Amino acid sequence: MFKFWGSQEQQGQPRPQDVPAPQSWYPSSVVSSPNSSRPTTPSSSSSSSYGLQRPQSPSHVSPAEAAGVIALLKDKSVDELRKLLSDKDAYHQFLLSLDQVKIQNNIRDELRKETLQLARDNLEKEPQINELRNQCRIIRTTELATAQEKLNELEKQKEEMLRSCSPASLLQRLQEAINKTDEESEILHKQLLDREIELLAFVQKYKKLRATYHRRTLIHLAGKTSSTG
């Protein structure tokens, strides 16, 4: 009976592991008791529990980096380690003192500086970009319009040349030349009648004019027959 009562009394007392750990930002499973002078050695059950609760290391941390961090922690005293576990600012300062973090922060700062410099360069080039845009607009509105007008003029000249070289146009011009030769012949004949030219000179000029007249007439007749056929 006493043993049973004693067991009940023993169960009613709070066990050391039931006492709540001090409040801290770090997981309670890795915080040691404040009354102990050194970290307690975990038992097999607590080791398995700690292994389940401890935060997993990021996959991008290399073994060499982890070894470097461990080497820095080895030189820390128990109080310093306890402060790192319970003080967020102390942990943050320790994190910033790591070489890997310094390298990453330096890279981040360099990238930020380069980005800001690129932004400044782009802002400085904005007037040049606007000037080039205005020049392109001027080219489109002036030089392009001038070139288009010149092209239209060339198109008109081409159409006129094509019309002038058409069979109907050639026949028309040939007919005009025939009529002109005939008129010159009549004028020459009138000069002979008015005794304004000698007979020998008249014969030479008149013969030449009539030969040209008949040759052009035959060409005109052949071209007209060809076009109608």
C-alpha positions in Angstrom: 0.0 0.0 0.0 2.8 2.4 0.9 4.5 1.6 -2.3 1.4 2.3 -4.3 0.9 5.6 -2.4 4.5 6.5 -2.9 4.3 5.8 -6.6 1.2 8.1 -6.8 3.0 10.8 -5.0 6.0 10.4 -7.2 3.8 10.7 -10.3 2.2 13.8 -9.0 5.5 15.7 -8.8 6.6 17.4 -12.0 9.5 15.8 -13.8 12.5 17.8 -15.0 11.6 17.3 -18.6 8.1 18.6 -17.9 9.4 22.0 -16.8 8.9 24.4 -19.7 12.1 25.6 -21.3 13.0 29.3 -21.5 11.2 31.2 -24.2 13.5 31.8 -27.2 13.3 32.1 -30.9 15.4 29.0 -31.5 13.8 25.5 -31.2 13.5 24.4 -27.6 15.0 21.0 -28.3 18.4 22.6 -28.8 18.3 25.0 -25.8 20.2 23.7 -22.8 19.1 24.3 -19.2 20.2 27.7 -17.8 21.3 26.1 -14.5 23.8 23.8 -16.1 27.4 24.9 -16.6 27.8 22.9 -19.8 25.5 21.4 -22.4 23.9 18.2 -21.3 24.6 15.1 -23.2 21.4 13.9 -24.8 20.2 10.3 -24.2 19.3 7.9 -26.9 15.6 8.8 -26.8 16.4 12.6 -26.7 18.9 12.1 -29.5 16.3 10.6 -31.7 13.8 13.3 -30.7 16.3 16.0 -31.4 17.1 14.5 -34.8 13.4 14.7 -35.7 12.9 18.3 -34.5 16.2 20.0 -35.5 16.0 22.1 -38.6 17.4 20.5 -41.7 20.4 22.1 -43.3 19.7 23.8 -46.6 20.6 21.6 -49.5 22.9 24.3 -51.0 25.3 24.3 -48.1 28.4 22.4 -49.0 30.4 20.2 -46.6 33.3 22.7 -46.7 31.1 25.6 -45.8 29.5 23.5 -42.9 32.9 22.6 -41.7 34.0 26.2 -41.7 30.9 27.2 -39.6 31.6 24.3 -37.2 35.2 25.5 -36.8 34.0 28.9 -35.8 31.5 27.5 -33.3 34.2 25.3 -31.7 36.0 28.4 -30.4 32.8 29.8 -28.8 32.2 29.4 -25.0 29.1 27.9 -23.6 27.7 31.3 -22.8 28.3 32.5 -26.3 26.7 29.4 -27.8 23.7 29.8 -25.5 23.4 33.5 -26.5 23.4 32.5 -30.2 20.6 30.1 -29.4 18.5 32.5 -27.5 19.4 36.0 -28.9 18.2 36.7 -32.4 20.4 39.8 -32.8 23.5 37.9 -31.7 22.7 35.1 -34.1 22.2 37.6 -36.9 25.5 39.3 -36.2 27.3 35.9 -36.2 25.6 35.1 -39.5 26.8 38.3 -41.0 30.4 37.6 -39.8 30.6 34.4 -41.9 32.8 34.5 -45.0 30.2 32.8 -47.1 27.6 35.4 -46.1 30.0 38.2 -46.7 30.8 36.9 -50.2 27.1 36.7 -51.0 26.4 40.1 -49.6 29.3 41.6 -51.6 28.0 39.9 -54.8 24.5 41.3 -54.0 25.9 44.8 -53.5 27.9 44.6 -56.7 24.8 43.5 -58.7 22.8 46.3 -57.1 25.5 48.8 -58.0 25.7 47.5 -61.6 21.9 47.6 -61.9 21.8 51.2 -60.6 24.6 52.2 -63.0 22.7 50.7 -66.0 19.6 52.6 -64.9 21.6 55.8 -64.8 23.2 55.1 -68.2 19.7 54.5 -69.6 18.4 57.7 -68.2 21.4 59.6 -69.5 20.8 58.2 -73.0 17.1 59.1 -72.9 17.7 62.5 -74.6 19.7 60.8 -77.4 16.9 58.3 -77.8 14.4 61.1 -78.1 16.6 62.9 -80.6 16.9 59.8 -82.7 13.1 59.2 -82.5 12.5 62.8 -83.7 15.0 62.4 -86.6 13.2 59.2 -87.6 9.9 61.1 -87.5 11.4 63.9 -89.6 12.7 61.4 -92.1 9.3 59.8 -92.4 7.5 63.1 -92.8 10.0 65.0 -95.1 12.5 62.9 -96.8 10.1 60.0 -97.4 7.5 62.4 -98.8 10.1 63.9 -101.1 11.2 60.5 -102.3 7.6 59.5 -102.8 7.0 62.6 -104.9 10.0 62.0 -107.0 8.9 58.4 -107.5 5.5 59.6 -108.7 7.2 62.0 -111.1 9.3 59.2 -112.5 6.2 57.0 -112.9 4.5 59.8 -114.9 7.6 60.1 -117.1 7.6 56.4 -117.7 3.9 56.5 -118.6 4.5 59.3 -121.1 7.4 57.5 -122.6 5.3 54.4 -123.0 2.6 56.4 -124.6 5.0 58.1 -126.9 6.5 54.8 -128.0 3.1 53.2 -128.7 2.3 52.2 -132.3 -0.6 54.8 -132.4 1.7 57.6 -131.2 4.5 56.6 -133.7 2.0 56.6 -136.5 0.7 60.0 -135.4 4.1 61.5 -135.3 5.0 60.0 -138.7 1.8 61.5 -140.2 2.8 64.9 -138.8 6.2 64.5 -140.5 4.6 63.6 -143.8 2.3 66.6 -143.6 5.3 68.9 -142.8 7.3 67.5 -145.8 4.3 68.0 -148.1 4.0 71.6 -146.9 7.7 72.3 -147.5 7.2 70.9 -151.0 4.3 73.3 -151.6 6.3 76.3 -150.3 9.3 75.3 -152.6 6.9 75.1 -155.6 5.5 78.5 -154.8 9.0 80.0 -154.6 9.7 78.6 -158.1 6.5 80.2 -159.5 7.4 83.5 -157.9 10.9 83.2 -159.4 12.4 83.2 -155.9 14.6 80.2 -156.6 16.4 78.9 -159.7 15.2 75.9 -161.5 18.3 73.8 -160.9 18.1 74.4 -157.1 14.4 73.8 -157.1 14.7 70.4 -158.8 17.3 69.2 -156.3 15.4 70.3 -153.2 12.0 69.3 -154.5 13.2 65.9 -155.5 14.7 65.3 -152.1 11.5 66.5 -150.3 9.3 64.3 -152.5 11.5 61.2 -151.9 11.2 61.8 -148.2 7.5 62.3 -148.4 6.9 59.1 -150.3 9.2 57.1 -148.1 7.4 58.3 -144.9 4.1 57.6 -146.6 5.0 54.0 -147.4 6.2 53.5 -143.8 3.0 55.0 -142.4 0.9 52.8 -144.6 2.9 49.7 -143.7 2.6 50.5 -140.0 -1.1 51.2 -140.1 -1.7 48.0 -142.0 0.3 46.0 -139.5 -1.5 47.6 -136.4 -4.9 47.0 -137.9 -4.1 43.5 -139.0 
